Amino acid sequence: MYDYKFVDIQVSGFSGNPKEDYEEVIKKHAQEGWRLHTFQPLPFGAGGQALKLQLIFEKIIK
């Protein structure tokens, strides 16, 4: 059985870059036993640009 955690990272509307270092977020969660399962851009604003990046982590429940 698995547990899932959803973490949103805001994206700059001007540059399109994440406002947070997503690599550090992934490393921090990995140290806590979470594994990055997938990521997806959500929702889309004007011009089709993502407004946030959602990281989805999973962890085995024992």
Secondary structure, 3 states (H helix, E strand, C coil): CEEEEEEEEEECCCCCCECCCHHHHHHHHHHCCCEEEEEEEEEECHHHCEEEEEEEEEEECC
